[in-house]
Amino acid sequence: MKGEPSVVMLREVRDRYPVGTRIELVKVDDTQAPPIGTRGTVVAVDDIGTIHVRWDNGSSLGVVLGEDLCRRVD
């Protein structure tokens, strides 16, 4: 993502992925990332919109807006 997210976008991300939400990793461009399809639990969304996750495999790599993709697992 280029630049910081707008206040509106940040609110939308926090509304969509509140703490405790279960997600699944869809796309990531990081060699240290958990495998695609790994599920985890949102622990926070920071002020630049990174979704911090406690992945089920023990990883804690964040999902970066505009670069990585995840989806809710309802």
C-alpha positions as CSV (number, residue, x, y, z in Angstrom):
1,M,0.0,0.0,0.0
2,K,1.3,3.4,-0.8
3,G,1.1,5.9,2.0
4,E,-1.0,5.6,5.1
5,P,-4.6,4.4,4.9
6,S,-7.4,7.0,5.3
7,V,-9.3,7.2,8.6
8,V,-12.3,5.7,6.8
9,M,-10.4,2.8,5.3
10,L,-8.8,2.1,8.7
11,R,-12.2,2.1,10.4
12,E,-13.5,-0.3,7.7
13,V,-10.7,-2.7,8.2
14,R,-11.2,-2.6,12.0
15,D,-14.9,-3.2,11.6
16,R,-14.3,-6.1,9.1
17,Y,-11.6,-7.7,11.2
18,P,-12.2,-7.1,14.9
19,V,-10.1,-8.8,17.5
20,G,-11.1,-12.5,17.7
21,T,-12.1,-12.8,14.1
22,R,-11.0,-16.0,12.4
23,I,-9.3,-15.5,9.0
24,E,-7.6,-17.5,6.3
25,L,-4.5,-16.4,4.4
26,V,-5.2,-16.1,0.7
27,K,-2.1,-14.4,-0.7
28,V,1.2,-13.1,0.8
29,D,4.6,-12.2,-0.7
30,D,6.9,-13.1,2.2
31,T,9.2,-16.1,2.4
32,Q,8.6,-16.3,6.2
33,A,4.8,-16.3,5.9
34,P,2.7,-19.2,6.8
35,P,1.4,-21.3,3.9
36,I,-1.5,-20.1,1.9
37,G,-4.7,-21.5,3.5
38,T,-3.4,-21.2,7.0
39,R,-6.0,-20.0,9.5
40,G,-5.6,-17.7,12.5
41,T,-7.2,-15.3,14.9
42,V,-6.9,-11.5,14.6
43,V,-5.3,-10.0,17.7
44,A,-5.1,-6.3,16.5
45,V,-5.3,-3.9,13.6
46,D,-2.6,-1.2,14.0
47,D,-2.7,2.5,12.9
48,I,-1.3,1.7,9.4
49,G,-3.9,-1.0,8.8
50,T,-1.7,-4.1,9.3
51,I,-3.9,-7.0,10.6
52,H,-1.9,-8.7,13.4
53,V,-2.7,-12.4,13.6
54,R,-2.0,-15.4,15.8
55,W,-1.8,-18.0,13.1
56,D,-2.7,-21.6,14.0
57,N,0.8,-22.8,13.1
58,G,2.4,-20.5,15.7
59,S,3.4,-17.7,13.3
60,S,2.6,-14.1,14.1
61,L,3.3,-12.4,10.8
62,G,0.9,-9.6,10.0
63,V,-1.3,-9.2,6.9
64,V,-0.4,-5.9,5.1
65,L,-3.2,-4.0,3.5
66,G,-2.7,-3.6,-0.3
67,E,-0.1,-6.3,-0.5
68,D,-1.5,-9.4,1.2
69,L,-4.9,-10.9,1.1
70,C,-6.9,-12.8,3.7
71,R,-10.6,-13.7,4.2
72,R,-12.9,-14.1,7.1
73,V,-13.8,-17.6,8.2
74,D,-17.3,-17.2,9.6
